[in-house]
Amino acid sequence: RCYHHQIIIITARIIQLLCSSSSVFSRKPNESLMSLAALSFRQPTLTVLFFCLRQSVLLRCLLLLVPSVLSYDVHTTSLRAALTFDIPPYIQNQSSDGLEPAILRAIFVTTQFQWLAMSYNDVETAISPRNVADVALAMTLPLDELDDDYYVNGTYYSQPFIAFTNAAFVKTSDPDDMKSITSIAQLNDFGPVFTWEGALTELGDEFEQTFSNSSNSQYTPVGNQTEQVLQFWETPNSIIVIDSSIFAYYSLELLGHNESEYVAIDLFPPVTTFAVGFASIQRRNVFERGMDDLCEGGSYEELLQEYSMKYEASIVCDDRMDIVNDENQDNETSTSLAYSSRRIAANSMVTPLVILVLFALTNAGL
């Protein structure tokens, strides 16, 4: 009996002989069903002659035409993606996984990504002016500078795709007056106040005025967020200002502290959102349509649950605008490619499923 994975191996080897120059087969042939689909995208006129032998007698000669549609390279090329160093659950596993890469992969389902880890500031300049990336994850959206195409200085921006929910945290075991803080100014009465580098200018005017104008400022920025959380738990009467999802992940996964051991104090704007930057307007448009699809179909909410995020999907998905200019889209990619990432995934499964059915019919003697 021909099992599914054996069918894929045999088919991959036959195609490898016919198209030995294809980079798809630098991997093992059974590594992914997507490798066959990717080949059909790059070789749209390829026809495979597939022979089935049973009991040493030639029974069937099957002519398989690999799909020739959807050959535009926005989904099939390798893209350089700039992102920060690990900040789980947004980015993790040496900047190759986490919520942010997962969203990108869910939309560009046949694209290979080269993940380029760098600092926050370097991500902001990765596309322009440095030209070291095709995509940049979690960029600050310059709302006051955007034109109608969401373009500024060499970068095409998406709408927000993730959100950070910043809060101040104290330990449940801390004095009651710390747990009853009601203003940013009161943070400076305790301390130290651990936070990330750059928070002084990113958490609003009141936070900046409180800690930049004080001669005995408790403001203590820490470049590494793992170290930031560790110092908070090791320092009595300390406060940490950090994103809720990042704090919960590090506290539980690395140090074993659950939600009953700390208190969140909401002193900052409810959320801070970030966008994706693209060097190409066509890829930006594909991403926007893909985000619409993820939000409408509930897949975005599923990703938030998978990565244990602390914010609601509605923060990103509600009130999305249509920023795609269809005139820019028509000459570059088909409607089905740009507007539905799920159709891409469905097409990528056609070839192996057809092969499986044909093998079953052959073995049944039909």
Steps between C-alpha positions, in 0.01 A plus 500: 500500500622848414487722804468877463858585597637232268304650212650840569853355514463316169342798327763737631780280371348475153455878482855540628633307200300718264585828669832442671577870513208578727601624843196326648694175518782632710274365775393142561208415269268401781578808709192694394200475271564863420819418310304344214260792483790746502654317205176521304496877559856544371455261205145588382524298174642184659330172405583184697470150354433273795515120453345254745632142506320212668604135491775597251237590237444853369139577589467871479658796333385813677539845358514761771498866407637703788291816554631794303307772676610719787857525373568855614795512738350699789425166663784281373821697538720522805452823693727667752296578812637738764377449856623555853684255720282263702215654699270198560226441414522760222838374376675188627729206415785723385273734304347226284165444672240676709185695419663742254667239273186283526282777358740554211515127422121469515467755220804424285452126524749390231769759567831414666619762750850595602454630855736789582511572875600852602426781746176702502673800343656289225164348409365850439770569239542149356299569182591865457757640494717191571331263249589182693143360515192457284265484800531657846287374789356718774576848371358814656226634271576868415136608473578869453723432199314233303363572153197328346708188424631481857846585368780693671866529400544177306269282712142386439323443833222263592230578748567384858556124522596455869442688824694548822313555827738674740441506875689546826535184709570454872523182705205376703734492800588872468361761743139604447593858406693365201203294386274807523704726268264714292733730303824486305653759735458260794725244329798715590418470870609137488750320295697424315266515199630247249403548137640468149748731330313781327195483725567854619388639163245230413266498802359849468577851620413442866736204530782695333446806721482292817828319449710741295454801727554327833838516672430168674337323208428131554488441125720197423508393132622150422596402144423129534139429597583163650738679734241771561244248628764312701613818677140586586441168674835514681468864623273582799248783456579532131260584216514385141341674202465256212261345249256265673554204267880519522493532879260206545708280270837568665360486853335162454716319243840607630443567870182313596301802625129484418236775486416468870846632591478843335261793459458698177449877529353665189659843465571516128302516175308173450708383205792593280469359148768422242497447124698306240720689253557386142735608224235396243149638481382175340616288794354755741165468320513121517568528875204735550258267322645209695444682831139568397460128436660398832277742693176413323554125522603494866855383432651810658320426826627141483859625466457722807379199699780279368764745623316592825467868417336733750314726256178447305488447123253787472778748582665419167210366295227754570482815289750379238497734199549414133836657417569287190487686171374236255667677207837413656391141542360405160823502302695302755293209626168331448198570715501151649867533597474838662165470666495153654798336663291192573458433126876483476512229764219308332676504163823384657326178611349412158796309356563256790128433545453421130797263514356326807164441327662368184714256695197375690311438176798318347547273801130421500532377141257762364 
